[in-house]
Amino acid sequence: MSYRYPESFVFYRKLNKKFTKAVSSQGCFILDENGKRYFDAAGGAVVVNIGHAVPEIADALSGQARVLPYVNGTQFTHDAVETLAAELAEILPGTLKYSYFLSSGSEANEAAVKLARQYWYEKGIASKWKIISRTPSYHGNTLTALSLSGREHYRSVFGPLLTEFPRIAAPDPYRHPGCKACTGELLEEEIVKQGPETVAAFIAEPIIGSSAGAVVPSREYYQRVSEVCKKYDVLFIADEVMAGMGRTGKWFSFEHFDFIPDILVSGKGINGGVVPLSVLVSKKEIVDQLAAGSGYFNHAQTYTHSPVTCAAGIATLRYLKKHKLVERCAEMGEVLGNRLHDLREFPVVGDVRGKGLMWAVEFVQDRKTKAPFARSEKFAERFTEAVFQNGVILWNNVGHVDGTNGDLVMIAPPFTVSDQEIEDFIKCFKKSLEQVI
């Protein structure tokens, strides 16, 4: 059978591609129907943090499905959601404790924006509704989340459907070190420009994911941003969908910068890559305001607080703790980072950056000027396909430089990755790069 449109009845996202059929997975590897093994150096879409096909997660899912597979979150609570929320609270700082579970990062970011708006509305400041985001950025595919995302190839298509929220440049220490975007000054300027009385929140990935390629801003940047948010009564929403749940060597990437957001959004790694699960976590002060006002969060979805997905979350969290995988992520991140820096021997490698087991390699046409490849060359796509044919899975991104140009790949293997697997991966990376060049 040919796994492509229109021979298959699947509506594939890519309609001009013939898909390889995966049949099983284990640890850091995926097996296709022809018996070929692929090293999953990207954890899917930076999702699989504990490794593929972990029996404990499968057992948790099946056990919960046999006892209480579904209840509506507006009608019942249950052991799985109570336990997961309590165990998350143990690893979260300050009053950032109250968890609202959904099914994807997009949904959780959408809910976070609604929560920020409802908080100010119930506080009697109905003029606060604007959410300031950064570009490049990505916060999801639902309409509000997409409105906040600095991804021009999406906006060019769906622009008429999107809300025009204000955006500022994201920090880019590689291309623009020391500029206002890297110091935090841009945020204050934008809040003043918009009018503080209209700005409800600022949303950002503390360590920027695939949209910019594992960019790690300075501690001083987030100290400044946090001060600005407090000064103008603006909530800070930390989007930890990609970088959270241990991916950067700490439970959450904001912990690298010594600040606590008002609202946290996480997903991907929270579910072990098995079922759709995400979470919005709020500070107590925000929940208290709703409790004293309307008495409810004006947001609900069919699978909010779903027992089966929460069971997967509990099993994943406990697996991470039991095997000390967050600590292992930090340790193996040093190994991976050191080996990735060896790639600078290739003139097309402009920058190597990241934290823990979330890294990016940015490709450039000219290392001295940092000029990107022309988009017509599709360098990232060609390289990703070459490395795939050689048995390694990577996640590419394009357009981060100016909305159109810019080529990079994300490297984010499971936390269980070994030294030898990293060594084999680097050899394959180099081989594939030589083929493409």
ROLUM-639460 format. One line per field, with one value per residue (C-alpha): residue number from 0; x, y, z; residue in three letters. Coordinates in nm, 4 decimals. Each point is the difference from the previous one (the first is absolute). Layout:
REM residues N
seq: [NUM,...]
x: [X,...]
y: [Y,...]
z: [Z,...]
type: [Ala,...]
This chain:
REM residues 437
seq: [0,1,2,3,4,5,6,7,8,9,10,11,12,13,14,15,16,17,18,19,20,21,22,23,24,25,26,27,28,29,30,31,32,33,34,35,36,37,38,39,40,41,42,43,44,45,46,47,48,49,50,51,52,53,54,55,56,57,58,59,60,61,62,63,64,65,66,67,68,69,70,71,72,73,74,75,76,77,78,79,80,81,82,83,84,85,86,87,88,89,90,91,92,93,94,95,96,97,98,99,100,101,102,103,104,105,106,107,108,109,110,111,112,113,114,115,116,117,118,119,120,121,122,123,124,125,126,127,128,129,130,131,132,133,134,135,136,137,138,139,140,141,142,143,144,145,146,147,148,149,150,151,152,153,154,155,156,157,158,159,160,161,162,163,164,165,166,167,168,169,170,171,172,173,174,175,176,177,178,179,180,181,182,183,184,185,186,187,188,189,190,191,192,193,194,195,196,197,198,199,200,201,202,203,204,205,206,207,208,209,210,211,212,213,214,215,216,217,218,219,220,221,222,223,224,225,226,227,228,229,230,231,232,233,234,235,236,237,238,239,240,241,242,243,244,245,246,247,248,249,250,251,252,253,254,255,256,257,258,259,260,261,262,263,264,265,266,267,268,269,270,271,272,273,274,275,276,277,278,279,280,281,282,283,284,285,286,287,288,289,290,291,292,293,294,295,296,297,298,299,300,301,302,303,304,305,306,307,308,309,310,311,312,313,314,315,316,317,318,319,320,321,322,323,324,325,326,327,328,329,330,331,332,333,334,335,336,337,338,339,340,341,342,343,344,345,346,347,348,349,350,351,352,353,354,355,356,357,358,359,360,361,362,363,364,365,366,367,368,369,370,371,372,373,374,375,376,377,378,379,380,381,382,383,384,385,386,387,388,389,390,391,392,393,394,395,396,397,398,399,400,401,402,403,404,405,406,407,408,409,410,411,412,413,414,415,416,417,418,419,420,421,422,423,424,425,426,427,428,429,430,431,432,433,434,435,436]
x: [0.0000,0.1138,-0.0316,-0.0672,-0.2854,-0.2227,0.0767,-0.0643,-0.3180,0.1962,-0.0062,0.3742,0.1433,0.2512,-0.1904,0.2988,0.1999,0.0181,-0.0016,0.2034,-0.2127,0.1189,-0.0961,0.1690,0.2308,0.2231,0.2261,0.1532,-0.0937,-0.2928,-0.0304,-0.1657,-0.1852,0.3159,0.1979,0.2026,0.0805,-0.0041,0.1692,-0.2572,0.2283,-0.2981,-0.2325,-0.2681,-0.0894,0.2126,-0.2545,0.1529,0.2047,0.0010,0.0515,-0.2397,-0.2291,0.0504,-0.2053,-0.0896,-0.1850,-0.1905,-0.0978,-0.1251,-0.2137,-0.1565,-0.0565,-0.1832,-0.2031,-0.1288,-0.1160,-0.1070,0.0717,-0.1988,-0.1946,-0.0721,0.2183,-0.2936,-0.1853,0.2585,0.3516,0.1981,0.3181,0.2081,-0.0488,0.0332,0.3209,0.1617,-0.0770,0.1378,0.3195,0.0577,-0.0487,0.2897,0.2461,-0.1387,0.1252,-0.1862,-0.3769,0.0193,-0.1955,-0.3467,-0.0218,-0.2587,0.0493,-0.0708,0.0995,0.2665,0.2370,-0.2169,-0.3042,0.1937,0.1375,-0.3479,-0.1300,0.2849,-0.0908,-0.3646,0.1024,0.2107,-0.2891,-0.2580,0.2255,0.0211,-0.3673,-0.1065,0.2443,-0.1964,0.2573,-0.1875,0.2317,0.2809,-0.0237,0.3126,0.2624,0.3520,0.2003,0.3320,0.1147,0.1146,-0.2160,-0.2524,-0.2804,-0.2382,-0.2438,-0.3297,-0.0932,0.1021,0.3191,0.0801,-0.0747,0.2722,0.2498,0.2693,-0.0116,-0.0517,-0.0710,-0.3052,-0.1086,0.0120,-0.2710,-0.2152,0.0535,-0.3658,-0.1021,0.2538,-0.0091,0.2664,0.1861,0.3161,0.3318,0.3609,0.3252,0.1220,0.3553,0.2538,0.3436,0.1504,-0.1010,-0.0692,0.1890,-0.0617,-0.2901,-0.3189,-0.1655,0.2712,-0.0189,-0.3758,-0.0367,-0.2260,-0.2700,-0.0247,-0.0060,-0.2838,-0.2062,0.0305,-0.0875,-0.3098,-0.1024,0.0541,-0.3721,-0.0630,0.2680,-0.1073,0.3052,0.3334,0.0475,0.3383,0.1911,0.2751,0.2350,-0.1320,-0.0933,0.0013,-0.1227,0.3403,0.2031,0.0739,0.0919,0.1105,-0.0407,0.2026,-0.1048,0.0084,-0.2561,-0.2575,0.0773,-0.0755,-0.3121,-0.1331,0.0560,-0.1808,-0.2988,-0.0329,0.0435,-0.2900,-0.2274,0.0518,-0.0217,0.2896,-0.1107,0.2879,-0.0527,0.1867,-0.1732,0.3284,0.2641,-0.1842,-0.0130,0.3756,0.0989,0.2609,0.1458,-0.2386,-0.3684,-0.0876,0.2236,-0.0995,0.1915,0.3254,-0.0813,-0.1219,-0.3480,-0.3472,-0.2680,-0.3603,-0.1326,0.1870,-0.0925,0.1551,-0.0636,0.1885,0.2329,-0.2627,-0.1706,0.2979,-0.0927,-0.2928,-0.3280,-0.1040,0.0547,0.0931,-0.0374,-0.0602,0.1315,-0.1037,0.1186,-0.2411,-0.0632,-0.1550,-0.2215,-0.1028,-0.1255,-0.2250,-0.1193,-0.0995,-0.1693,-0.1907,0.1077,0.1111,0.2494,-0.1957,0.1662,-0.0696,0.0683,-0.1240,0.3247,0.0905,0.1383,-0.0449,0.0704,0.1975,0.2275,0.0581,0.0977,0.2652,0.1219,0.0366,0.1915,0.2298,0.0719,0.0771,0.2201,0.2002,0.0484,0.0707,0.2730,0.1327,-0.0434,-0.0080,0.3428,0.1089,-0.1253,0.2291,0.2940,-0.0557,-0.0708,0.3610,0.1166,-0.2252,0.0858,0.3745,-0.0300,-0.2293,0.2565,0.2340,-0.2330,0.1437,0.2658,-0.2604,-0.0166,-0.3795,-0.0447,-0.0545,-0.1027,-0.0485,-0.2156,-0.2210,-0.0417,-0.0426,-0.1213,-0.1543,0.2499,-0.0022,0.2481,-0.0481,0.1247,0.1290,0.1251,0.2742,0.1296,0.1772,-0.3063,-0.2492,-0.1932,-0.2629,-0.0506,-0.2580,-0.3320,-0.0091,0.2910,-0.2060,0.3203,-0.1611,-0.2519,0.2638,0.2238,-0.2841,-0.0952,0.3628,0.0433,-0.3346,0.1159,0.3089,-0.2128,-0.0349,-0.3045,0.0444,-0.2461,0.0641,-0.1216,0.0252,-0.0685,0.1307,0.2380,-0.2492,-0.3263,0.1063,0.3684,0.1913,0.0793,0.0486,-0.0538,-0.1059,0.1746,-0.1985,0.0461,-0.1638,0.1652,0.1010,0.2450,0.3427,0.3520,0.0362,-0.3320,0.1143,0.3294,-0.1759,-0.2389,0.2806,0.1657,-0.3270,-0.0528,0.3431,-0.0468,-0.3356,0.1343,0.2817,-0.2539,-0.2159,0.2898]
y: [0.0000,0.3546,0.2266,0.3244,0.2083,-0.0955,-0.3746,-0.0022,0.1419,0.1802,0.3795,0.0474,0.3333,-0.0294,-0.0944,-0.0404,-0.2348,-0.3787,-0.0985,-0.2722,-0.2315,-0.0363,-0.3253,0.0065,0.1979,-0.0561,0.2303,0.2489,-0.1921,-0.0382,-0.3026,0.0140,-0.2768,-0.0968,-0.0572,0.3222,0.1707,0.3775,0.1798,0.2514,0.2968,0.2363,-0.1924,0.0378,0.3677,0.0318,-0.2122,-0.3358,0.0783,-0.3377,-0.2171,-0.1916,-0.2829,0.0212,-0.2821,0.2031,0.2578,-0.2657,-0.1727,0.3258,0.0712,-0.3447,-0.0126,0.3318,-0.0878,-0.3124,0.1852,0.3528,0.0900,0.3230,0.2466,0.3603,0.2467,0.2261,-0.2837,-0.2105,-0.0012,-0.3254,-0.1520,0.0429,0.3759,0.0610,-0.2028,0.1537,0.3548,-0.0722,-0.1571,0.2873,0.2460,-0.1672,0.0964,0.3505,0.3098,0.2618,0.0161,-0.1304,-0.3119,-0.0288,-0.2236,-0.0075,-0.2938,0.0072,-0.1927,0.2036,0.2912,0.2047,-0.0560,0.0812,0.3263,0.0922,-0.0639,0.1986,0.3066,-0.0375,-0.0326,0.3158,0.1905,-0.1331,0.0804,0.3687,0.0133,-0.1379,0.2325,0.2885,0.1011,-0.0965,0.2115,-0.2561,-0.2485,0.0267,-0.2735,0.0951,-0.2791,-0.0241,-0.0732,-0.2544,-0.2136,-0.2802,-0.0504,-0.2295,-0.0452,0.1048,0.3485,0.2017,-0.2019,0.0455,0.3727,0.0199,-0.2022,0.1729,-0.2466,0.1962,-0.2975,-0.0753,0.3612,0.0537,-0.2635,0.0499,0.3727,0.1000,-0.2402,0.1208,0.2614,0.2681,-0.0243,0.2084,-0.1812,0.0859,-0.1502,-0.3060,-0.0076,-0.1153,-0.0140,-0.1565,0.2648,0.3050,-0.0247,0.2805,0.1593,0.1170,-0.3323,-0.1731,0.2379,0.0087,0.3698,-0.0708,-0.1409,0.3145,0.2176,-0.2076,0.0011,0.3790,0.0312,-0.2184,0.1523,-0.2093,0.0173,-0.2101,-0.2680,-0.3170,-0.2230,-0.0707,-0.3531,-0.1536,-0.3272,0.0536,-0.2071,0.0477,-0.3210,-0.0904,0.3384,0.1561,-0.3128,-0.0588,0.3617,0.0512,0.3661,0.1421,-0.0106,0.3804,0.0067,-0.1862,0.1988,0.3148,-0.1454,-0.1166,0.3446,0.1660,-0.2344,0.0734,0.3747,0.0206,-0.2736,-0.2340,-0.3758,-0.2158,-0.3164,-0.2468,-0.2343,-0.3148,-0.2340,-0.0980,0.0890,-0.1183,-0.3307,-0.0354,0.0628,0.2664,-0.1777,0.1568,-0.0775,0.3285,0.2245,0.3168,-0.1464,0.0784,0.3713,0.0355,0.1357,-0.1445,0.0603,0.0778,-0.2668,-0.3057,-0.2058,-0.3417,-0.3010,-0.2401,-0.1673,-0.0070,-0.2977,-0.2160,0.0420,-0.2404,0.1929,0.3626,0.1836,0.3553,0.2180,0.3612,0.0811,0.3193,0.1882,-0.0129,0.3754,-0.0320,-0.2930,0.1794,0.2953,-0.2265,-0.1863,0.3260,0.1285,-0.2143,-0.3195,-0.1790,0.0026,0.0817,-0.2685,-0.3708,-0.2756,-0.3564,-0.1567,0.2482,-0.1952,-0.3302,-0.2994,-0.2024,0.2847,0.1069,-0.3593,0.0217,0.3249,-0.1559,-0.2967,0.2290,0.2292,-0.2938,-0.1628,0.3209,0.0161,-0.3699,-0.0153,0.3522,0.0831,0.3785,-0.0198,-0.2392,0.2437,0.2695,-0.2433,-0.1354,0.3510,0.0890,-0.3013,0.0806,0.3696,-0.0663,-0.2376,0.2336,0.2788,-0.2203,0.0638,0.3517,-0.1546,0.0279,0.3540,-0.0248,-0.0382,0.3522,-0.0636,-0.2821,0.0846,-0.1551,-0.1305,-0.3473,-0.2255,0.2764,0.1241,0.1629,0.0263,0.3027,-0.0180,0.3054,0.0696,0.2276,-0.0487,0.3371,0.2073,-0.2524,0.0278,-0.2757,-0.2256,0.1174,-0.1629,-0.1438,-0.2285,-0.1736,-0.0878,-0.1139,-0.2183,-0.1617,-0.0687,-0.1429,-0.2338,-0.1104,-0.0773,-0.1834,-0.2233,-0.0693,-0.1128,0.3091,0.2161,0.3767,0.2883,0.2908,0.3582,0.2775,0.3713,0.1064,0.2654,0.2295,-0.1915,-0.1683,-0.0930,-0.1953,-0.3720,-0.2012,-0.3442,-0.0891,-0.2804,-0.1343,-0.3745,-0.1821,0.0499,-0.3667,0.0564,-0.1596,0.1270,-0.2507,0.1040,0.3626,-0.0977,-0.1942,0.2892,0.2519,-0.2252,-0.0243,0.3771,0.0653,-0.2595,0.1470,0.3556,-0.1013,-0.1556,0.3138,0.2415]
z: [0.0000,-0.0718,0.3025,-0.1786,-0.1346,-0.1794,0.0177,0.3760,0.1519,0.2706,-0.0305,0.0497,0.0992,-0.2838,-0.3132,-0.2331,0.2196,0.0143,0.3643,0.1651,0.2146,0.3596,0.1710,0.3420,0.2250,0.2997,0.1959,-0.2439,-0.3160,-0.2417,-0.2288,-0.3436,-0.1848,-0.1887,0.3184,-0.0224,0.3320,0.0429,0.2874,0.1253,0.0586,0.0208,0.2318,-0.2676,0.0268,0.3170,0.1885,0.0949,0.3104,0.1800,-0.3089,-0.2230,0.1138,0.3752,0.1607,0.3106,-0.2107,-0.1952,0.3247,0.1505,-0.3049,-0.0167,0.3751,0.0049,-0.3108,0.1703,0.3118,-0.0954,-0.3625,-0.0177,0.2099,-0.0825,0.1846,0.0826,0.1745,0.1854,0.1323,0.0241,0.1409,-0.3163,-0.0326,0.3760,0.0185,-0.3082,0.1151,0.3478,-0.1314,-0.2431,0.2866,0.1808,-0.2751,-0.0665,0.1868,0.2006,-0.0405,-0.3578,0.0956,-0.1561,-0.3080,-0.2787,-0.2365,-0.3737,-0.3105,-0.1826,0.0328,-0.2339,0.2219,0.3160,-0.1419,-0.1193,0.3519,0.1555,-0.2041,0.1026,0.3639,-0.0171,-0.1566,0.2468,0.2952,-0.0891,-0.0964,0.3366,0.1711,-0.1489,-0.2626,-0.3152,-0.2199,0.0388,-0.2878,-0.2137,0.0126,-0.1070,-0.1638,-0.1840,-0.3512,-0.0956,0.2264,-0.0079,0.2504,-0.1863,-0.2864,0.1564,-0.1155,0.3056,0.0485,-0.3683,0.0288,0.2632,-0.2023,-0.1996,-0.2894,-0.3210,-0.2289,0.2152,0.0255,-0.3760,-0.0445,0.3085,0.0554,-0.0479,0.2778,0.2559,0.2744,-0.0391,0.3283,0.0525,-0.0461,0.0761,-0.1264,0.1874,0.1369,-0.2592,0.1645,-0.3153,-0.2527,0.2164,0.3305,0.2467,-0.1888,0.1706,-0.0773,0.2058,0.2970,0.0556,-0.0775,-0.2974,0.2264,0.2095,-0.3115,-0.1474,0.3205,0.0202,-0.3692,0.0325,0.3326,0.3168,0.0718,-0.3137,0.0431,0.1791,-0.0437,-0.1633,-0.1387,-0.0740,-0.0081,0.2617,-0.2191,-0.3510,-0.1809,-0.3664,-0.1272,0.0759,0.0711,0.3699,0.0727,0.3616,0.1032,0.2868,0.3644,-0.0036,-0.2823,0.2069,0.3132,-0.1981,-0.1629,0.3368,0.1511,-0.2922,0.0294,0.3718,-0.0553,-0.2461,0.1455,-0.2939,0.0529,-0.1221,-0.1833,-0.0367,-0.2948,0.1058,-0.2444,-0.1627,0.2584,0.3120,0.1902,0.0209,-0.3613,0.0869,0.3028,0.2530,0.0458,-0.1731,-0.2044,0.1907,0.2959,-0.1806,0.0303,0.3609,-0.0613,0.0489,-0.2664,0.0913,-0.2360,-0.1261,-0.3045,-0.0574,-0.2218,-0.2277,0.2520,0.2748,-0.1686,-0.0922,-0.3664,0.0372,0.0274,-0.0537,0.3299,0.0926,0.3052,0.0944,0.3484,0.1769,0.3028,0.2928,-0.0148,-0.3451,0.0931,0.3204,-0.2063,-0.2084,0.3090,0.1675,-0.3149,-0.2482,0.1735,-0.3157,-0.2853,-0.3136,-0.2085,-0.0482,-0.2503,-0.0372,0.1213,0.2727,0.2998,-0.1882,0.2304,-0.2559,-0.1083,0.3603,0.0814,-0.2726,0.1528,0.3452,-0.1409,-0.2005,0.2932,0.2286,-0.2643,-0.0360,0.3760,0.0558,-0.2635,0.0714,-0.3665,0.0425,0.1605,-0.2734,-0.2619,0.1409,0.0027,-0.3515,-0.1243,0.0777,-0.1995,-0.2964,0.0044,-0.0010,-0.2947,-0.1935,0.0247,-0.2051,-0.2941,-0.0265,-0.2225,-0.2773,-0.1487,-0.0347,0.3774,0.1250,0.3592,0.2485,0.3034,0.2615,0.3520,0.1454,-0.2803,-0.2113,-0.2575,-0.3407,-0.2841,-0.2238,-0.3582,-0.1875,-0.3476,0.1306,0.3530,0.0142,-0.0914,0.1443,-0.3261,-0.0249,-0.2978,-0.2500,0.0813,-0.3508,0.0914,0.2734,0.1814,0.3274,-0.1809,-0.2201,0.2969,0.2097,-0.2840,-0.0460,0.3682,0.0014,-0.2833,0.2089,0.2935,0.2199,0.0700,0.0461,0.0252,-0.2357,0.0070,-0.2543,-0.0155,0.3412,-0.1366,-0.1724,-0.0272,-0.3247,0.0134,0.2595,0.0317,0.3164,0.1476,0.3540,0.1877,0.2962,0.0655,0.2925,0.3393,-0.0081,-0.2876,0.0487,-0.0701,-0.2837,-0.1558,0.0076,-0.1619,-0.2762,-0.0530,-0.0441,-0.2590,-0.1926,0.0249,-0.1483,-0.2739,-0.0988,0.0033,-0.2326,-0.2369,-0.0105,-0.0364]
type: [Met,Ser,Tyr,Arg,Tyr,Pro,Glu,Ser,Phe,Val,Phe,Tyr,Arg,Lys,Leu,Asn,Lys,Lys,Phe,Thr,Lys,Ala,Val,Ser,Ser,Gln,Gly,Cys,Phe,Ile,Leu,Asp,Glu,Asn,Gly,Lys,Arg,Tyr,Phe,Asp,Ala,Ala,Gly,Gly,Ala,Val,Val,Val,Asn,Ile,Gly,His,Ala,Val,Pro,Glu,Ile,Ala,Asp,Ala,Leu,Ser,Gly,Gln,Ala,Arg,Val,Leu,Pro,Tyr,Val,Asn,Gly,Thr,Gln,Phe,Thr,His,Asp,Ala,Val,Glu,Thr,Leu,Ala,Ala,Glu,Leu,Ala,Glu,Ile,Leu,Pro,Gly,Thr,Leu,Lys,Tyr,Ser,Tyr,Phe,Leu,Ser,Ser,Gly,Ser,Glu,Ala,Asn,Glu,Ala,Ala,Val,Lys,Leu,Ala,Arg,Gln,Tyr,Trp,Tyr,Glu,Lys,Gly,Ile,Ala,Ser,Lys,Trp,Lys,Ile,Ile,Ser,Arg,Thr,Pro,Ser,Tyr,His,Gly,Asn,Thr,Leu,Thr,Ala,Leu,Ser,Leu,Ser,Gly,Arg,Glu,His,Tyr,Arg,Ser,Val,Phe,Gly,Pro,Leu,Leu,Thr,Glu,Phe,Pro,Arg,Ile,Ala,Ala,Pro,Asp,Pro,Tyr,Arg,His,Pro,Gly,Cys,Lys,Ala,Cys,Thr,Gly,Glu,Leu,Leu,Glu,Glu,Glu,Ile,Val,Lys,Gln,Gly,Pro,Glu,Thr,Val,Ala,Ala,Phe,Ile,Ala,Glu,Pro,Ile,Ile,Gly,Ser,Ser,Ala,Gly,Ala,Val,Val,Pro,Ser,Arg,Glu,Tyr,Tyr,Gln,Arg,Val,Ser,Glu,Val,Cys,Lys,Lys,Tyr,Asp,Val,Leu,Phe,Ile,Ala,Asp,Glu,Val,Met,Ala,Gly,Met,Gly,Arg,Thr,Gly,Lys,Trp,Phe,Ser,Phe,Glu,His,Phe,Asp,Phe,Ile,Pro,Asp,Ile,Leu,Val,Ser,Gly,Lys,Gly,Ile,Asn,Gly,Gly,Val,Val,Pro,Leu,Ser,Val,Leu,Val,Ser,Lys,Lys,Glu,Ile,Val,Asp,Gln,Leu,Ala,Ala,Gly,Ser,Gly,Tyr,Phe,Asn,His,Ala,Gln,Thr,Tyr,Thr,His,Ser,Pro,Val,Thr,Cys,Ala,Ala,Gly,Ile,Ala,Thr,Leu,Arg,Tyr,Leu,Lys,Lys,His,Lys,Leu,Val,Glu,Arg,Cys,Ala,Glu,Met,Gly,Glu,Val,Leu,Gly,Asn,Arg,Leu,His,Asp,Leu,Arg,Glu,Phe,Pro,Val,Val,Gly,Asp,Val,Arg,Gly,Lys,Gly,Leu,Met,Trp,Ala,Val,Glu,Phe,Val,Gln,Asp,Arg,Lys,Thr,Lys,Ala,Pro,Phe,Ala,Arg,Ser,Glu,Lys,Phe,Ala,Glu,Arg,Phe,Thr,Glu,Ala,Val,Phe,Gln,Asn,Gly,Val,Ile,Leu,Trp,Asn,Asn,Val,Gly,His,Val,Asp,Gly,Thr,Asn,Gly,Asp,Leu,Val,Met,Ile,Ala,Pro,Pro,Phe,Thr,Val,Ser,Asp,Gln,Glu,Ile,Glu,Asp,Phe,Ile,Lys,Cys,Phe,Lys,Lys,Ser,Leu,Glu,Gln,Val,Ile]
